[in-house]
Amino acid sequence: MTLREPSHRGGVPQYQIQRRIIMQTDLSPDRAVLVDRAWSVRMADSAIVRYAAAPARWHYEHGFLLKAIEQVWRVGGEAKYARFIQDTIDLFVDCDGGIRTYALEEYNLDQINEGRLLFGLWRETGDNRYQKAIHLLRRQLYGQPRTRSGGFWHKQIYPYQMWLDGVYMAGPFYAEYAQVFQESAGFDDVVHQIALLEEHARDPHTGLLYHAWDESRRQPWADPQTGCSPNFWGRAVGWYCMAIVDALDYLPPDHAARPTIRFQIAAGKPAVRPGRGDCRLDIDAGDSRDRADEPEGFRRDAAAGGIQRVAAERLIMRAQPDALQAGGHRLAAQRQFCAGEPHADHAALPQ
């Protein structure tokens, strides 16, 4: 694929206009066959169409969406998804491996996440500009400010703060980089980031992890004794759980820390509400503290999706079929969703 250099037309970057053209081509399924398509495919097609309205910038939300679409492509094999991923990434990666709208000097862990797509593109195409972009993001991690105990600051502007989100934003990329480029110290560093949050952010009473930890205790929200934030934020717990699962994909089977972090994903268990299979964004809030501005679907899915994915992974690793009872029908439905199996009979799906 030839890289499209951005040019400005009427105040709108040309690469932004071209992305809108991409959105309009070959992406929406015929309504007549929609019912026979997998939920994952339907969601991917819907997300791609809505993505047209999003700003053209290098961002973790886009990276998360593209990684999900990549999984749909690898299961179903439809070339349109691979084209969409490459067309989108090509809006940002220039001929020298630079990344438009990305600023290394911000040292923002969120900006690492979209780099996960670069590995697959490099493998599939052999185009070295993707490799150069991978190394650019790795350079950020070399210079990323750290706590005194070696944990990554979430951003340059958030000194001495580790957030659960950051383990997902940088950890899987870092672990894959370590595997691809045989950087064994990288595996140890990824494990160290997880271990620090386990040590400092885990609440011994509930088993949950606080959203953030300030080593300096200087932030107004930081507990003066522990440095932890006051909330258990469900979506952050979901990020953290998925970070562990994704990092395990690359961690060597004989790595000394593997048995330890393998079962830390049990953090999600108290977060899931009994009888519903979902969880709240503010996990320790009772139903009486429902936020009026918190959409029901977002409340249920943003956090529970990550936690339930990890629950399924944990069941597979531990081979405990009877533990499926804890996940309920919603987990079973999600496993079918992720497997890409079509569901023609909506009434047959567990509710």
N, C-alpha and C positions, 0 to 999 in steps of 0.2 A: 504494500500500500504506500502511495506517495504522500508524504506529510504535507498538509495544507498549512501554509504560513498564514498567520492572521493578518488581515488588512481591514481597515476601518471604512465602513460605508454607512453614511448617515448616522454616525455616532455609535453604531453597534459593531463590535468586532465581527469580522467575516466568519471566524470559526464558530461564533455563537449562532449566526444565521444558518450555517451549514449543519449545525447540530439539529436545528429545528426541522431542516429538510430530512435529515436522517429519521427523526421521530415519525414522519408522515409516511414512511415507506415500509411496507411488508411486515408490519408489526402487530396489527390488530386481527385476531381470529374472526372468522365468519360466525355470526351469532348462532347460526343453525348447528354448528359443530361445537360450540362452546361447552355444552354440557358434557361432551365426551373427552374434554381435555383435562389433564391433571390440574389440581389446584395450584401447584407450583408454577405451571405454565401460564395459567390464567393470571396469577399474581404478577409474574414477570412481565407479561404483555401490558397489563394495566399500569404497572410502575413505570415502564418505559415511556408510555404515552404521557403520563403525568410529569415525568422527568423533564419534558421539553420546556416546562415553565421555570425550571430551577436555574439559578445563576450559574454561569460557566466559570467555575472555580475549582481548584484542587481542594477537596474537602472530605473528611471522614465519612459523612453521610453518603456521599456519592460512592466512595470506595466500598462501603458496606453493601449498598445496593448492587453494585457491579459484581462483587464477590458472590452474592446470592444468585445473580443471573448466570455467572460462570458455572455454578453448580447445576443449575437447570440445564445449561448447554451440555455439560459433561454427562448428565444422565440421559437426556433426550436426543442430543446430537443435532439439533436444528441450527444450521449455520447462521441464521439471522442474529442469534444471540452473540456468537463469537464476533460477528461483524460490528454489532452495536458496541461491544466492549472495546474493540480496537479503535473504532471510530471515535469513541468518547475519550479514550486515553490519548489518542493522537491529537486531540485538541490542545493538549498540554505539553507533551514531550516533544521538544524540538530536535533538530538534526544533530545537536551536540550533546543530547542527553539532559539538557536543562528542562525545568518544569515551570511552565507559565503559572503565575499567581501564587507560587510557592516561595516562601522566604525562609531559608535555612536559619538566618540569624535570629528568627523569633524563637527557635528551639521549642516548638510546639509539638508535643507527642501526637496530637490529633492528626497532624499532617503526614504522619508516617503510614497511616492505615491504607490509603488508596494505593500505596506502593506495592501492596500484595499482588495486584493485577499484573505488575510488570514481569514477575517471574514467568507466568504462563505465556505472556506475549513473547518474551525472549525465547522461551523453549519452542514455541510454535512457529515463530518466524525467523529466528536467528538474527534479528535486527539488533545490532549492538548499541543503538541509542537507548533501548530499554535497559540494557545492562548498565550503561552509564548512569541512567536515572536511578537505578537500584543503588549504585555506589554513592550517588549524591545523598540519598536518604540515609545510607549507612554513615556517611560523614557527619550528619546531624547527631546521630547517636554517640559518635566518638566525642563530640563536644558538648553533649547535653549536660547542663548543670545537674549536680547531684547533691543529695543530702549528705551529711557527714558519714552516714552509714552506707552510702553507695547507691541510694535509690534515686531514680530519675525524678527531677522536678517535672511536674506536669507541663508547665510552660515556663519560659524565661520570666514572665511577669507574675508567676506564682511561686515565689522562692520557698524552698524547703517543704513544698507540699507534694505529697504523693496521693493520687486519686485512683480509685479502682478502675476508672475508665482507661487510664493510661496503660495498664497492663494489656488490655485488648488492643489499644491503638498502636502500640509498638511491639508487643511481645511476639505475636505470630510472625510478623515480618522479620523481626530479629532472629527468631528461631529458624525460619526458612533460609535466611541469609547464611546463618552459621552452618546449616546443612549443605547448601549449594556450594559455598566457598570454603568448606572444611575449616571453619573457625571454631574450634572446640571451646575456647574461652567465652564465646558468645552464648553457648548453651548455659554455662555456669552463670552468666550475667542475667539471662532471662529467668532462671530459677531463683536467683537472688532477689529480683524485683518482687516475685510472688512471695518469697519467704518473708520479706520485710513487711508486706501488708498483712500476712498471716500473724506476724509477731505483734504488730502495732495497731492494726485496724480491727482485728477480730474481737468481738464482745464475748467474754467468757460466760455470760449469763444466758444469752439468747443463741449463741453460735453464729450470729450474723456478722457481717463486716460493715463497719461505718464507711460512708461514702469517701471520706478523705482523712488524711493524717498530716498534721503540720508538725514537723520535727522541732521547729523553733518555738512552738506554742504562742506565736505572736499574732495570729489571725483572731479577729473578734469571735469567730465561731469555734475556735479550738478549745477543747476542754483543757483547763490549766494543768491537770495532772497527766492526762494521756495524750493530748494533742489531737484527739479525734473530733470529727464533726459531730453535730447533734443528731444526725439522721441516718437511718438505714435506707438508702435510695435504691428502689427495686431495679431500675434500669442499670445502675452501676453494678449491682450484684450480678445481673445478667451478663454484662460485659466481662466481668471478672471470671465468671464460670466458663464462658465461651473461650476466653483467652487461654485457660488451662487446657481445655480440650484441643484447641487448635495448635497450641505449642507442643502438645504431646505427639502430634502427627510428625513432628520433625526431631524431637528429642531422641537421641540414640536409645535403643532398647536396654542397653547396659549402663545407662547413666545412673550414677549413684542416687540422685534425687528423685528418680522416676517413681519408685514405690511410695514416696512421701506425698508428692503433689498429686499423684493419681487419685487419691481419695479425699483431697481437700474440697472437691466439688460438692461434698455433702452440705456445704453452706446453704444451698438452695432449699433444702428440705423444710426448715421452719418458715420460709418465705411464702410457700404455696398455701393458699387458703383451703382448708378442708372442705370437701364436698363440691368445690367449684373448679379446682385445677388451675386457677389463675392466681395472681398476686397483685398487690398494690405497689405504686411507685414509692410511697412512704410506707415501707413494709410494717413498721411497728405501730402504725395507726389502725385503730379499729374501724369498723364500718361506719360508726357514728362520725368519723372524721373525714368522710368522703369530701374531696375538693370539688366545688361546683365547676371549676374551670378545667377539670381533668377528664378528658373524653373517656367514656366507658371502655371502648375498644382499645384505646391506647393504654389505659390502666391495666387491662387484662393481658395484653399481648407484648408490650414493650419489654417488661421485665420477665414475664412467665415464659416467653419464647426462648430466651437464653437459658433460663434455669431448666426448663423441660428438655431442651436439647441435651443439656448435660446429664439430666436424669436418664435419658435413653442411652447415652454413651456409657454411663456408669453401670447400668443394668447389663449391657453387653459385656463390659470388662469383667464384671463380677459374676456373671452367669447366674443371676438370681431371678428366675421367671416369676416367682411368687411376689416379688417386690413390685411388679407391675400394678398391683392394687393401689399403691401409693400415688401413682400418676393418674389413674382413672382413665376414663374414655377420652378425655381431651388429649392426653399424651399419646394414646394409640392413634388418634386421628392425625396428630401432628407427624408421627412417624410415617404414616401412609403418605401424608402431604410431602414430606421431605424425600421420600423414596420415588416420587414422581408417578405414583399410580393414579390412573384416572378414576373418577367417581361419577358415574352416570346417574346413580340414584341418590339424590340429596337426602331423602328421608332415611336412608340406611346409615347415614353418618351419625356417630354419637354426638349428642348435644352437650 
